[in-house]
Amino acid sequence: KTKYTQYKEEWKIYQLFDLFYRSGVWFCNAYDVEQAKWQVIRCDYLTELSFDDSGRQAFTQEEMESFLHLYETEFHDIAFECELTDYGKELFLKRHYPNMKLVEVEGLALIQGSYNEEHEDYMIQYLISLGKHVKIIFPESLKEMYKNELQRIIDRY
């Protein structure tokens, strides 16, 4: 059992799979047993850990790998594509995520990938971090969210 506090303080039953570090933050891939759903959780929001003594049988390594594969292939269900400048390509190569790849087509550097609606805000923040070196090609909804966020930034001034 864990006490997870990212959105609200709550006890969750996770089976942790692995630990990884990205952009200054430690994360875990984990299976949320109660919701029967794969999760990527931030370790800095795990405030308490204890073993589940309910007698529930833990998933095997193979089952956990299968859950991860399913998450990576089905959870990210909204395709996107962005054009990058040469410097944008450098920025991408320094920092990107498993749900995206760099493709070069007719001299253009493109990010192609997919994301889930649950991660739209995170996706927008990532694209904004690329500054003027990225241009969203599709989907239109991502462009609109991006422009709205840029407007919120401008409105702060």
N, C-alpha and C positions, 0 to 999 in steps of 0.2 A: 504494500500500500504506500501511496505517496500523498503528501499534501502539496498541491500544485496551485500557485497563486498568480498566474499570468493575467487571467481575466477576473477571477474571483477566487477566494480561498475555498478550496474543496478537496476532499479526499478522493483519490482515484485509484483504481487497481490497474496498473500497467505491468506488462511483461516487457522489460527492457531488452533491446536487441544489441545496440552498439552505441558508441560514443564518438562524436566527431566535433571538430573545431572549424568554425567558418566566420570570417570577418570579426574576430575578436570575441566570439561567443561560443560556448560549449553547448552542444545539442545531443539528444538521444533519439534514435529511432525506437519506437515502442508500440506495442499493441495495447489498445485500451480494451480491457477484457469486458467491462460493463457495456460499452457501446459497440463492441465487436468491430473496431475500426482502427486502422493504422494511424499513428500520429508522429509528428516530429515535434519534440518538446524541448524547450530551453531549460538547461540545467540550473540556471540561476533562479528559476522560479520553483524549483523543487526544494521545499523547506524542511520536509521530514520524510524519512524512508523507513519502512518496516517490511518484514516478510509477511506474505499472505499465509495465514495459518488455517484457511478455510478447507484445506484438503483438495482444492482444485488441482488437477493435473496440469503441469506446465506444458506449453507447446514445445515441440522439438526444434532443433536448429533448422531442419529442412522445412518445417511448417512456417517458421518465422521468415525464412528466406522467400517462401512462396507468398506470404502476406506482403512483404516488401516489394516483390516483383509486381504483384497485382496493384499495389498502391502506385508504383512508378508508371505503370502502363495505363491504368484506368482512371486514377484520381485526377490527373492533369488532363482535363477533357476540353479545354478551350485552346485551340491552336492560335499562335501568334507569329508575326514576322516583323522584324525591324531592320532598317538599313543603318549601317554604321559608317562614320568617317574613318580615315586611317587611324586617328588617335582613339576613336571609339573602339576600334578593333583591339588596340593595345590594352585599353581599359577592360574590355571583355575578357581578354586572355589572362589578365591578372585576377579577375574576380567574376565568376559565373557559377551557375547552379546546374545540378544534374538534369533538370527539365529543359535545358536549352543547349544549343550547339551553334558553332560558327560555321557558316557555309559561304563559299565564294561562287558567285554566279555572274558571268560576263563582266568581270572586274569589280563587282560590288560585293562588299562584305555584309552578310546578313546574319542576324540572330534568328534562328528558327526554333520553335519549341512549343510548349503548352503549359497551362497553369489551371488551377481550379478557382472557381468563384470565391472560395473561402480565403484565397491568398491574393485577391486583387490589390488590396492596399499595399501589401509587401511588394508585389510586382511593380506597382506605380513608383514606389520609393526606389526600387532598384533602377528603373529606367531614368528617373530624375537624377540619380547619381551619375549617369553618363552625360548629363548636361546637354550641350548643343551638338553632341557627337552621335546622337541617336535620332532616328525618325521612324515612328510607328507606321507600318504599312497596313496591317490588319490585326485584329478585328476593329471595327469602328467603335465599339463600346470601350475598348482599351484606350483608343485615341481620345475619346470624350472624357474619360476619367482622368487621363493624363493632363489634358488641357484644364480641366476643373481644378486639379491640384496645383498646377502652375498659377492659375488665377488666384487661388487661396494664398499662395506664396507672395504674389504681387500685391494683393490686398493688405498684407501685413506692413507694407511700406506706404 
